Amino acid sequence: MMKAFFKFCFWIAGWNVVGRRPTEVKKYILIVAPHTSNWDFFIGVAARSISGLRSDYLAKDSLFKIPVVGWFMRMVGGHPVDRSKRTNMVDQVVDLYNSKEEFVITITPEGTRSYNPNWKTGFYRIAHKANIPIVMVAFDYSKKQVIYNEPMYPTGDLEKDIEEIKAYYRTIPGKYPELGVV
């Protein structure tokens, strides 16, 4: 039912999904960029449903404290993260991957909708430690496309791999291109 609803919404808005979610791997980390607007969340939830993807995600804990918003975010797979404290979040998420047969979590590497040249690298460290691939998904607002890329495994060279990932995302205009990847 939800899939049909979101397909209809995408059709009305002129959006489509390009590529496909990986089916050959059962565990991966999905990163979405550029993250420049609150609309990204709704587009992501719709694309996830259209693609038949079951994915959890991490978001700042303050969003979960708003009664109706928090309930909704949990209902669609959200897990609150307290960004004011230093925790072993990477190890906790790696343990989740190791305890499940199938698991996908979605992360926005910028960590914010504002311009941020210094990405959070937790997604990379999780993928490397859990020996799972990273799947890059882009929201191209100029073409109204949600684009799935092929899975890539981290090489262990964080700086090189992050630069390759950023190079791809630099070619994708978000809703507010001036806030995108540099």
C-alpha positions as MATLAB code, in Angstrom:
seq = 'MMKAFFKFCFWIAGWNVVGRRPTEVKKYILIVAPHTSNWDFFIGVAARSISGLRSDYLAKDSLFKIPVVGWFMRMVGGHPVDRSKRTNMVDQVVDLYNSKEEFVITITPEGTRSYNPNWKTGFYRIAHKANIPIVMVAFDYSKKQVIYNEPMYPTGDLEKDIEEIKAYYRTIPGKYPELGVV';
ca = [
       0.000    0.000    0.000;
       2.727    2.508    0.985;
       4.805    1.583   -2.056;
       1.906    2.450   -4.378;
       1.300    5.701   -2.483;
       4.947    6.770   -2.763;
       5.126    5.749   -6.437;
       2.131    7.970   -7.059;
       3.756   10.853   -5.121;
       6.970   10.469   -7.132;
       4.999   10.363  -10.378;
       3.069   13.544   -9.472;
       6.270   15.342   -8.412;
       8.248   14.110  -11.449;
      10.799   12.120   -9.415;
      12.124    8.657  -10.226;
      14.557    6.087   -8.887;
      17.600    5.302  -11.050;
      19.550    2.099  -10.514;
      18.497   -0.426   -7.939;
      19.172   -1.317   -4.381;
      21.696   -4.106   -3.969;
      20.152   -7.544   -3.714;
      23.353   -9.581   -3.920;
      24.601   -8.350   -0.523;
      22.462   -8.559    2.591;
      24.417   -6.126    4.749;
      25.671   -2.714    3.713;
      25.780    0.880    4.795;
      23.893    3.285    2.604;
      25.119    6.879    2.471;
      23.008    9.701    1.090;
      24.321   13.047   -0.097;
      24.184   15.885   -0.716;
      21.999   16.495    2.328;
      20.913   20.119    1.980;
      17.201   20.151    2.855;
      14.587   18.692    5.184;
      12.889   17.436    1.999;
      15.712   14.873    1.693;
      14.175   12.874    4.521;
      10.787   12.558    2.815;
      12.320   11.815   -0.572;
      14.490    9.159    1.082;
      11.559    7.506    2.866;
       9.601    7.454   -0.404;
      12.533    6.074   -2.443;
      13.216    3.451    0.210;
       9.612    2.255    0.026;
       9.531    2.294   -3.782;
      12.782    0.290   -3.856;
      11.506   -2.263   -1.338;
      14.417   -1.442    0.954;
      14.274   -2.034    4.687;
      16.747    0.412    6.164;
      17.219    1.942    9.567;
      18.885    5.312   10.042;
      20.587    7.448   12.657;
      19.452   10.979   13.507;
      20.151   13.526   16.214;
      18.341   12.690   19.423;
      16.675   16.095   19.799;
      14.347   15.213   16.906;
      13.081   12.179   18.821;
      12.109   14.308   21.837;
       9.282   15.988   19.924;
       6.299   13.698   20.721;
       4.659   13.088   17.326;
       7.877   13.570   15.348;
       9.801   11.153   17.580;
       7.098    8.510   17.272;
       7.062    8.862   13.475;
      10.854    8.754   13.187;
      11.040    5.546   15.222;
       8.206    4.044   13.184;
      10.190    4.546    9.962;
      13.420    3.051   11.347;
      15.072    5.917   13.198;
      17.582    5.494   16.006;
      18.465    8.560   18.118;
      22.121    9.537   18.512;
      23.329   11.903   21.231;
      25.948   13.881   19.349;
      26.958   15.866   22.446;
      28.596   12.789   23.996;
      31.549   10.794   22.820;
      30.376    7.203   22.593;
      31.566    4.095   20.849;
      28.807    4.430   18.240;
      30.960    2.811   15.541;
      31.485   -0.325   17.640;
      27.805   -0.429   18.624;
      26.704   -0.331   14.989;
      29.367   -2.891   13.984;
      27.964   -5.185   16.701;
      24.488   -4.722   15.188;
      25.805   -5.763   11.771;
      27.588   -8.761   13.256;
      24.440   -9.931   15.064;
      22.123   -9.877   12.051;
      21.799  -11.865    8.832;
      20.497   -8.823    6.947;
      20.954   -5.215    7.974;
      21.120   -1.837    6.257;
      21.558    1.512    7.899;
      21.389    4.865    6.147;
      23.655    7.753    7.095;
      24.204   11.249    5.743;
      27.988   11.714    5.891;
      27.774   15.513    6.163;
      25.946   15.055    9.471;
      23.944   18.246    8.822;
      21.931   20.065    6.185;
      24.327   23.011    6.405;
      27.528   23.245    4.402;
      30.147   20.996    6.021;
      33.464   20.310    4.276;
      34.478   17.931    7.090;
      32.352   14.848    6.798;
      31.709   12.504    9.687;
      33.715    9.344    8.991;
      31.773    6.944   11.205;
      30.023    5.408    8.193;
      33.389    4.535    6.666;
      34.799    3.114    9.901;
      31.644    1.028   10.400;
      31.866   -0.397    6.863;
      35.570   -1.153    7.218;
      35.277   -2.787   10.659;
      32.182   -4.810    9.720;
      33.650   -5.737    6.302;
      30.553   -4.541    4.489;
      30.193   -2.379    1.386;
      29.135    1.234    1.164;
      26.300    2.039   -1.229;
      26.187    5.640   -2.382;
      22.751    7.100   -3.036;
      22.357   10.609   -4.411;
      19.394   12.976   -4.504;
      19.772   14.880   -7.768;
      17.262   17.703   -7.530;
      18.104   19.050  -11.002;
      16.933   15.806  -12.624;
      14.555   14.771   -9.818;
      16.324   11.450   -9.434;
      17.266    9.229   -6.539;
      20.344    7.409   -7.824;
      21.617    4.079   -6.450;
      25.255    3.228   -7.127;
      26.994   -0.142   -7.046;
      28.384   -1.281   -3.673;
      32.002   -0.338   -2.952;
      34.181   -1.889   -0.280;
      36.436    0.410    1.746;
      40.126   -0.155    1.004;
      41.291    0.951    4.444;
      42.738    4.171    3.025;
      40.194    6.502    4.596;
      41.427    9.739    3.017;
      41.617    8.292   -0.498;
      38.247    6.545   -0.308;
      36.471    9.564    1.204;
      37.898   11.775   -1.534;
      36.607    9.367   -4.211;
      33.173    9.375   -2.609;
      33.137   13.169   -2.338;
      34.278   13.475   -5.965;
      31.180   11.575   -7.041;
      28.838   13.653   -4.900;
      30.343   16.919   -6.159;
      28.655   16.155   -9.482;
      25.187   15.945   -7.893;
      23.195   19.117   -7.157;
      21.149   18.964   -3.963;
      18.091   21.089   -3.348;
      20.427   23.908   -2.314;
      23.575   23.315   -4.409;
      25.558   25.980   -2.536;
      25.379   23.759    0.576;
      26.638   20.680   -1.266;
      29.882   18.758   -1.195;
      33.167   20.597   -1.711;
];
